[in-house]
């Protein structure tokens, strides 16, 4: 009985310390878990988001007067893509991208979209110029948004 | 003495349950993070066996006969296959007239033949004698010379 109060104090102290340590550990654990969950969902969305160039890369038409070209991009992933979130770089130059005849079209798996790409500055190429074409796409779903970009060497038919 | 031991056991058990639950959640999320590597993307493999061009001088138009074999292991929807001649606009194979009906899919090992007729320079923006045909389906592509 004489040991009772000190024993209770020790027990209570131990429980408080254990509780505090547990709270810190669980908080850290929860942060790691949430991070893994978010990262996992993002990686899955990224893996499902794909696109490919179906225009002949050996002959991409280019108009030096209008600074314009047309390319066809196919959704080669497994989820729908956001047409309005497509971006294109030609030879390192950011292009203005306009989807052609794509109103009320869902860019689902296998569907190809024609894009008009216009240079924002004057770009003059010679015939058979070989340069890099980079196309970036995003998934239609936004929780989270999957992204993908492809880069191909193309030969310009001026 | 006995009371504090029982209290300690109860609290310890509660902690164990909480940590076990957190561990299960953590393992679930680790497994979910690994799902990205399990995503199966389309990986068709086709062979454009030939593209045969015939020009009818009297009619002033030509026709192209495409022979395509599914040399992969996936069944491919014809609508997902795109062809283009000499770098011109690609068109879906579903717009062609196929020699078999219904021709919606090409199964592994199957060869199908399609004809594109009524081609001339003015209507189709191609030379009268196209040189190459480019086939693309998802991330697979190839080109052949026209014969």
Boltz contact constraints between the chains, C-beta under 6 A:
constraints:
  - contact:
      token1: [A, 7]
      token2: [B, 4]
      max_distance: 6.0
  - contact:
      token1: [A, 11]
      token2: [B, 4]
      max_distance: 6.0
  - contact:
      token1: [A, 15]
      token2: [B, 11]
      max_distance: 6.0
  - contact:
      token1: [A, 22]
      token2: [B, 15]
      max_distance: 6.0
  - contact:
      token1: [A, 26]
      token2: [B, 22]
      max_distance: 6.0
  - contact:
      token1: [A, 29]
      token2: [B, 22]
      max_distance: 6.0
  - contact:
      token1: [A, 33]
      token2: [B, 25]
      max_distance: 6.0
  - contact:
      token1: [A, 33]
      token2: [B, 26]
      max_distance: 6.0
  - contact:
      token1: [A, 33]
      token2: [B, 29]
      max_distance: 6.0
  - contact:
      token1: [A, 36]
      token2: [B, 29]
      max_distance: 6.0
  - contact:
      token1: [A, 36]
      token2: [B, 30]
      max_distance: 6.0
  - contact:
      token1: [A, 36]
      token2: [B, 33]
      max_distance: 6.0
  - contact:
      token1: [A, 37]
      token2: [B, 29]
      max_distance: 6.0
  - contact:
      token1: [A, 39]
      token2: [B, 33]
      max_distance: 6.0
  - contact:
      token1: [A, 40]
      token2: [B, 32]
      max_distance: 6.0
  - contact:
      token1: [A, 40]
      token2: [B, 33]
      max_distance: 6.0
  - contact:
      token1: [A, 43]
      token2: [B, 36]
      max_distance: 6.0
  - contact:
      token1: [A, 44]
      token2: [B, 35]
      max_distance: 6.0
  - contact:
      token1: [A, 44]
      token2: [B, 36]
      max_distance: 6.0
  - contact:
      token1: [A, 47]
      token2: [B, 36]
      max_distance: 6.0
  - contact:
      token1: [A, 47]
      token2: [B, 39]
      max_distance: 6.0
  - contact:
      token1: [A, 48]
      token2: [B, 39]
      max_distance: 6.0
  - contact:
      token1: [A, 50]
      token2: [B, 41]
      max_distance: 6.0
  - contact:
      token1: [A, 52]
      token2: [B, 138]
      max_distance: 6.0
  - contact:
      token1: [A, 52]
      token2: [B, 139]
      max_distance: 6.0
  - contact:
      token1: [A, 54]
      token2: [B, 82]
      max_distance: 6.0
  - contact:
      token1: [A, 54]
      token2: [B, 90]
      max_distance: 6.0
  - contact:
      token1: [A, 54]
      token2: [B, 136]
      max_distance: 6.0
  - contact:
      token1: [A, 56]
      token2: [B, 84]
      max_distance: 6.0
  - contact:
      token1: [A, 56]
      token2: [B, 87]
      max_distance: 6.0
  - contact:
      token1: [A, 56]
      token2: [B, 134]
      max_distance: 6.0
  - contact:
      token1: [A, 59]
      token2: [B, 87]
      max_distance: 6.0
  - contact:
      token1: [A, 72]
      token2: [B, 90]
      max_distance: 6.0
  - contact:
      token1: [A, 76]
      token2: [B, 138]
      max_distance: 6.0
  - contact:
      token1: [A, 76]
      token2: [B, 139]
      max_distance: 6.0
  - contact:
      token1: [A, 110]
      token2: [B, 80]
      max_distance: 6.0
  - contact:
      token1: [A, 157]
      token2: [B, 87]
      max_distance: 6.0
